[in-house]
Amino acid sequence: MSPIVKLIALKSSPAFRWTVGVAAGVMVALGLVLLYLLTQATGNRELYERNYALLFGLNVAVAALLLLVIGWIALRLVMRLRQGRFGSRLLVKLAAIFALVGLLPGMMIYVVSYQFVSRSIESWFDVEVEGALAAGLNLGRATLDTLAADLGNKTRQAASQLSETPDAMVGLSLERLRDQLAASDVMLWSASGQLIANAGESRFIFQPERPSVQQLRAARFQRVTTQIEGLDEVVPGGNGELGTAAASGPPARGATTAARVKAIAVVNNPNLSVLEQSRFLQVTSVLPTGLVANAIAVQEANRQYQERALARGGLRKMYIGTLTLSLFLAVFGAVLLAVVLGNQLAKPLLLLAEGVKQVAQGDLTPKAALKGKDELGGLTRSFAQMTQQLADARSAVQHSMSQVDASRANLQTILDNLTAGVIVLDVGGRIQSSNPGATRILRAPLQDYHGQPLGVIPGLEVFAKDVLAQFAEYLSNTTAQTLTHWQQSFELHAAGHGASDNAITLIARGAKMPGTEEYLLVFDDISDMVSAQRAQAWGEVARRLAHEIKNPLTPIQLSAERLEMKLTGKVGPAEQALLTKSVKTIVDQVDAMKRLVNEFRDYARLPAAELVPVDLNSLINDVLQLYLGDATEPMAPVVAELDPHAPPVMGDAQLLRQVIHNLLQNAQDAQDSTLNACVTLKTDYSPTSKRVRLVVSDKGSGFPEHILKRAFEPYVTTKVKGTGLGLAVVKKIADEHGARIDISNRVTDGIVQGAQVSLSFAVAT
């Protein structure tokens, strides 16, 4: 499967789609959450201040991640385009269109929003607004200061009324002063900070709050001191000033009722001695609720205004970051949508393109198909079905071809093992194919001449010409067209000698191959059959000669001898000599004719072999005794090389003795005039084949080539006085014993160094 098909299959898998969907959903959700957090932070000052760095960092991280994803998608598209992958241009166009659709409106909205945010933030910090807030803050402070100063004056006047009142009677005076001043609490303190008397809410407190040493010292020097208390419970940072709010929003009602003005004045006593201490009058009055609320609201608004004025740069960055993140989300969504839609459109086309490419390369494996219900999905399914049909058709063709190949292999095996020769020729006589049988019969390397005319093979020129003539006659004869083949016998002379040299007799049949312009030539070597027929014919001739010739020979010899006996002494010396010589010639020739007739008779009437276990080595030693010690005629010496491990063989001792005698006699006759004449007779046992081989070799001139093929036929001989029946008798006896007989010349470096005849006998079991 190709990488494109694997990629399409991967993208089509539910796991891949689920992973991509989850990743896109997580990124979009993260962006939306950040947008929500940004909007919440910009509406909540405390949350904004506390999480500004975190929100800004997350904003930048998400924007960078989205930018990297968009860049990666763009890089993949560019790489696909450079690689020339099918559908890349379509994906690039779709991505560009959707990116522009998302980017251009987004950029327009971004620019407008940027200007709007910048101008809106600047408009929040107008000079008139700041002046109004400052004036309101000053007004609130002035009002509170006026109330504190009025209470201080009243406290100082009340202190002068208590200057001559002793400590024991001061309680009633304090109650009266509390009612006059409309105060919530009135207390009289000693210079050491001890409570002398009190009136109001402090009576219910076990340990009222005493003035500090600094407050008492300030009251002694300034005669009176005032301060506003309770505002720090709502607005932290007391010391009589409006401080920073502890929490955003207007103060609660319960918090504003705790605000009060406290005044401390020195009570002067004209009768005060040196040892007596000064007293201090402390008056506490609750501030009006509306006044305190308005003062706190003005101060809180001014504080928020100043803080936002100081942080408006960061606020602008946060809003711009929010807009930028929104722009990136829009562009990323557009590009992602372009890629998704582009893949949906290009995926079937890519699948079809890859499938067509594979089919063009001969790959008919099952092709992937989309399950969509649209036309492109149906097209992929139709293409996959067509490919499957092609694959089935090719499988059927391959199955048929395999059957044809198997049949061809079987036919070739049959042809290779046929003893007959088979050659296929074209109309020009060129060899198209041949089997080993043809090479063996014609004794020519036909494989080397494939594609060449049969007539170019040495020794087959006449044969090729005759074969083509037979085909031409067969095809031109309309009557012969009804026949399926022609048949003719040929005589070959593969060795290149005369007409009678090394002749091979062939029976050939020819036919035209159906549906082609080729010829089939089938032939077989019938030389052995002809030789057997000749041997049979010679046997018949021998029997006839023995019967027809032998009978008149005896009367001829007797008549000649009687004629000599009757005429002896009755003729002159000259006539007597002529008579004696003539009678002797007649008698000698009659004897020769008798011997010839006897040999033919023996050849025709060889007895059937009676096979029994025979020790071949012992039999050879017995025969060799006839060739030792006889010096009447010069004969070549016989050297015996007998295998002592040779077991007995199945044979007829009398017939085997005749075989050995004939082979030795022929070998010696072949070396009558040869220097270093020697006849070697050896036996050799082969445990593998379970046969004993008898070999008789000489150092004569060997057999002529034209004799080797017909050496075992009667009356085929190279000797002047021979009858040619010796090897014929040997061949006939070997056939009776089921022995394999071979005859050949001993050749060394291309020089014939004698002849060799071998017989292979089966071991007796």
Secondary structure, 3 states (H helix, E strand, C coil): CCHHHHHHHHHHCHHHHHHHHHHHHHHHHHHHHHHHHHHHHHHCHHHHHHHHHHHHHHHHHHHHHHHHHHHHHHHHHHHHHHCCCCCHHHHHHHHHHHHHHHHHHHHHHHHHHHHHHHHHHHHHCCHHHHHHHHHHHHHHHHHHHHHHHHHHHHHHHHHHHCCCCCHHHHHHHHHHHHHHHCCCEEEEEECCCCEEEEEEHHHHCCCCCCCCHHHHHHHHHHCEEEEEECHHHCCCCCCCCCCCCCCCCCCCHHHHCCCEEEEEEEECCCCCCCCCCCEEEEEEEECCHHHHHHHHHHHHHHHHHHHHHHCHHHHHHHHHHHHHHHHHHHHHHHHHHHHHHHHHHHHHHHHHHHHHHHHHCCCCCCCCCCCCCCHHHHHHHHHHHHHHHHHHHHHHHHHHHHHHHHHHHHHHHHHHHCCCEEEEEECCCEEEEECHHHHHHHCCCHHHHCCCEHHHCCCCHHHHHHHHHHHHHHHHCCCHHHCCCEEEEEEECCCCCCCCCCCEEEEEEEEECCCCCEEEEEEEECHHHHHHHHHHHHHHHHHHHHHHCHHHHHHHHHHHHHHHHHHCCCCCHHHHHHHHHHHHHHHHHHHHHHHHHHHHHHHHCCCCCCCEEECHHHHHHHHHHHHCCCCCCCCCCEEEECCCCCCCEEECHHHHHHHHHHHHHHHHHCCCCCCCCCEEEEEEEECCCCEEEEEEECCCCCCCHHHHCCCCCCCCCCCCCCCCCHHHHHHHHHHHHCCEEEEEEEEECCEEEEEEEEEEEEECC
